Amino acid sequence: MSVPPADTSKGENHKGKALEATERIEAPVGGPGRGPMGGGMVGQKAMTFGPSAKRLAARMRPDRSRALAVVGLGVVSVVLMSTGPRILGHATDLVFRGFIGRQVPVGTPQSELPDAVRGQGVVPGQGVDFTAVGNVLLLVLAVYAAASLLGWLQGYLLNGVVQNTVYRMRADVEEKINRLPLGYFDRSPRGELLSRVTNDIDNVSQTLQQTMSQLLTSLMTVIAVLGMMFWISPLLALVALVSVPVSLLVTRAIMKRSQGQFVAQWRRTGKLNALVEESFSGHALVKVFGRQGEVERTFAEENDELYRVSFGAQFVSGLIMPAMMFIGNVNYVVIAVVGALRVSSGSLSLGDVQAFVQYTRQFTQPLTTVASMMNLLQSGVASAERVFELLDAPEEPADPAALTTPALRRGEVAFEAVSFRYDEDRPLIDDLSLVARPGQTVAIVGPTGAGKTTLVNLVMRFYDVDAGRITIDGVDITAMPRSALRGQIGMVLQDTWLFEGTIHDNIAYGRPDASHEDVLEAARATFVERFVHSLPDGYDTVIDEEGSNLSAGERQLVTIARAFLTDPALLILDEATSSVDTRTELLVQHAMAALRTDRTSFVIAHRLSTIRDADLILVMEDGAIVEQGTHDELLERPGAYARLYQSQFAAVAT
């Protein structure tokens, strides 16, 4: 195939709907808008958080060896970090014993010491052993350094896991898009689809990057710290644990309120992107009809709605952090009071209480961190849901493995009792039969919505027929792979598609292995040579993204040269001259005549002057062929073709 998919509209009645879309700013539920100010409705129903998060986590399975290493490093790092306060508490005990022991006379029996220090290892008359304290501090420094090094290594490996996961997700989305049927793109606003592919995947990447390491470390820290707390004092540990169910209940209540708003936020973002993309694409049309004000008002409404749901999502989820801090501070005060009472009674040493207070902070801090990460996690999972919706969309049926790839060189096309409709309740083509002989030029004319473009969409298998069959050289097109079928068909559309690159690369797009001489020959045959030499870099001139540095006719000639280079067995020309001036149209027609030589061609045209020399003209109305014949034959009888011809060329009576 020489260019990307053909006109994606469902018949000509879907073409040029940009202005019509401005008349219906509020699209009906379930249907996408079309043209500037169009866009799909924002769905509010979301998948549940748990299954979506599990599915996102399951995408990391290919890196499970790295993930296990991350968990192992995290466990060791957290254990080391958790033992630090306990070891540091021993240093505090050494200082405390020395300070008390220096103030107690030598020889004082242990029974005469105060309850708070009795049995704590105080030696009367002995001061602080700074050597022992120094050794403990060096041990703490080594423990913390090792924990930090392992934590850095853990983060390095986890970053690789996250980036590989997002890389595979982008690749899966790209492959999925290539497997989706054309109908999916007909129903989906372009900006909404782009938002899923770009914004949502980027948000998933940022969410995983920012939350995975902290969540993993925080959860393991909670477990390790809790173990140390029970080791020091089961009573204080139970007091600290009271905050956990309270925190979970508060977090769950807030998450329940914010999850739907995060989903709405990203759906609204997709709709706003669709609106902006369509408004910019039809910018000239909007200006011509003076609808800038309406576009601005619609944008303001959508922007306000996005602001509302975004503010609500961020505000509600933002309540988690202060709520957790409040619960943690209350818990800290209770533990400090109970711990002081235990020290005064001699049940705990001062170092144990100091270590426990540190553990309390280490215990509440991960919970607070997890809570603060939940808004990011909810946002990322909401974006992941939208990506999963795309990945779960019904695909174009796969070609059976046993299909053959016949060489199509004669180019005889036959429609045998073909019926087709885009919507089940709206018939379009019923029981249509026709035969295009090898080498014939078959022109298809008719009013808008008659089904002209639908015919070529069916030949290309952008859609499959509902009944009947289509054969090329006697082979049912469903009996050959789609890629093989399309690879032997050339297509030139009304809307020229050029990518950012050189003119040479654009011509060679349909046949990348073509030599430079082959490209030049195609350019000469299709009159591209006439204007290329006037360009500063000739065939190496870079065309911008919109092809604005070439005229409409020059862009059309480049697309014709692209089709010519592929040497297709079957050629489809869909309104290829409707957007060029009369002088350029002559060049384009000469180029198309060279392209049609010795191959079967279907030409869709509104300008009847362009198809006078066609071997067969089909006149379509309401999905049926109402007349067929040559130009002269059709003019001889007063039918639909004659009426079309007279409407274009008959002089107006004055």
C-alpha positions, 0 to 999 in steps of 0.5 A, a space after each residue: 500500500 502506498 500510503 496509510 489507511 484510506 479516508 476513515 469516514 463512513 461514506 462521504 456523509 462523514 467527510 467535511 463535518 468540521 463545521 457541522 460538529 460546531 453545531 453540536 457542542 454537546 455530543 450525545 452520550 456514547 458518540 464522539 464529536 466530529 470536527 472542530 469542537 468535537 470530542 467524545 463524552 467523558 465516561 465516569 465509570 471506572 474499573 476498581 482500583 485493586 484489579 487495575 493495580 494488580 494488572 499494572 504490577 503483573 506487567 513487571 513479571 518479565 523482570 521478576 528476577 530483578 524485582 526479587 533482587 530489589 526486594 532482597 536488597 530492600 529487606 537487607 537495607 531496611 533491616 540495617 536501618 532498623 537496627 541503627 536506633 537499637 544500637 544507638 540506644 546502647 550508646 545512650 545507655 553507656 553515656 547514661 550509666 557513666 553519668 550516673 556512676 560518676 555521681 555515685 560514691 564508689 562501693 555503693 551497693 546496687 540495692 541503694 541505687 534509685 529504681 530507675 537505674 537499678 539493674 541498668 549496669 551502673 558501676 558506682 564511681 565509674 564515668 563514661 567509657 568514651 572508647 566504648 561509646 565511640 565504637 558503638 557510634 562507628 558501628 552505627 555509622 557503618 550500618 547506616 552507610 551499608 544500608 544507604 549503599 544497598 538502598 541506592 543499588 535497590 533504586 537503580 535496579 527498580 528504575 530499570 524494572 519500571 522503565 522496562 515495564 513502561 517500554 513494553 507498555 508503549 510497545 504493546 500500545 503501538 502494536 495494538 493500534 496496528 491491530 485495531 480495525 478502522 472502525 475504532 478510529 472512526 468512533 474515537 476522537 483523535 485527541 482522545 486517542 493521542 492522550 491515552 498513548 502519550 499523557 496517560 502512559 507518561 503519567 503511569 511512568 511517573 507514578 511507578 517511578 515516584 511511588 514504587 521505591 517509596 512504597 516498597 521501602 515503606 512497607 518493609 520498614 513498617 514490618 522491620 520497625 514493628 519487629 524491633 518495637 515488640 522486641 523492646 516493649 510489647 506494651 508500647 508496640 501494642 500502643 503504637 499499633 492502635 494507630 494502624 487500623 485508624 490510619 487504614 480506615 481514614 485512608 480508605 475513606 479518603 481514597 474512596 472519595 478521590 478515586 472516581 475524581 482521578 478517573 474523571 480528571 484523566 478522561 477530561 484531559 483526554 476530551 480537552 486534548 481532543 477538543 484542542 487537536 480538532 480545533 487546531 486542525 480546523 483552525 482555518 474553518 473556524 475562522 472562516 465561519 467566525 466561530 472563534 468565540 464559540 470555540 473559546 467558550 467551549 474550551 473554557 467550559 471544558 477547561 473549567 470542568 477539568 479544573 473542577 475535577 482535578 481540584 477535587 481529586 487533588 484536594 480530597 487525596 491531599 487530606 490523607 497526609 495531614 490526617 496521617 500526621 495528626 494520627 502519628 503525632 497523637 500516637 507519639 505523645 501517648 508513647 512518650 508518656 507511657 515510655 516515661 512511666 516505664 523508665 521511672 518504674 525501671 521496666 525500661 532503660 532510657 536507651 530503650 525508650 529513646 530507641 522506641 521513640 525513634 522507631 515510633 517516628 520510623 513507624 509512622 513516617 512510612 505510613 505517612 509516606 504511603 498515604 502521601 503517595 496514594 494520590 499519585 498512585 490513584 492518578 497513575 492507576 486511573 491512567 493505566 485503566 485508560 491504557 488497558 481499555 485501549 489494549 482490551 479493545 476488540 481487534 481486527 480478526 487475525 488472518 488464518 495462518 494457512 492463507 496464501 499470497 497470490 500475485 495479483 497482476 491481472 487486476 479483475 475485481 468482482 463484487 458478488 451480491 455484497 451487502 454492508 452497513 456501518 450500523 446495524 439499523 442503517 442499511 448502506 450497501 445491499 446486494 451489490 454486484 459489479 465486475 471491473 475488467 483487467 486494465 479498466 478505469 472504473 469511475 464511481 460517481 454519485 451524491 454524498 453518502 451514496 457509498 462510493 468511498 465505502 466500496 474502496 474501503 471494502 476492497 482494501 479490507 478496512 471493513 469486511 462485508 456482511 454478506 457476499 464476497 469480493 474477489 480479485 483475479 478470482 481469489 476471495 480477498 478474505 482468503 489472502 493476508 490483509 498485508 499482502 492484499 494491501 501491498 498490491 494496491 496503490 491509493 491516492 487520497 483527496 487528503 494528501 499525507 506527507 510525513 516530516 522528511 525529504 521529498 525523496 523519502 516521501 516518494 519511497 515510503 511505499 517501497 523503502 527498498 527502491 533505488 534512487 533511480 527508481 524514485 527519480 523515474 517515478 518522479 519524472 513520470 508523475 511530473 514531480 520533476 517539474 517543481 523539484 528543481 526549483 526547490 533549494 535542495 531538490 529531492 533532499 528538500 525537507 517537507 515540514 509536518 504539515 507539508 506547508 512548504 509545498 502547494 496543494 498540487 505539489 503535495 498531490 503529485 508527490 503522493 501520486 509518485 509514491 503510488 507509481 513507485 509501488 507499481 500496484 496491480 490495482 489503483 484507487 484514486 479517491 477525489 485526488 484532484 478535488 483540492 487543486 486548481 484547474 491548471 494543476 489538475 491537468 498535471 495531476 490528471 496526466 500523472 494519474 493517466 500514467 499511473 493508471 496505464 495497464 492496471 485496473 483503476 477505481 476513480 472516485 470523483 465529484 468533478 465529472 470532467 475528470 472521468 470522461 475517458 473512464 472505461 466504465 462509470 458507475 453511478 451510485 445512490 443509497 448504496 446501490 448502482 443505479 446506472 453504469 456505462 461510458 460517459 457518452 452512453 450515460 448522457 444519452 439517457 436522462 438518468 442520474 448521471 445526466 442530472 449530475 452532469 447538467 448540474 455541473 456544466 449546464 448554463 444557468 438560464 437568465 
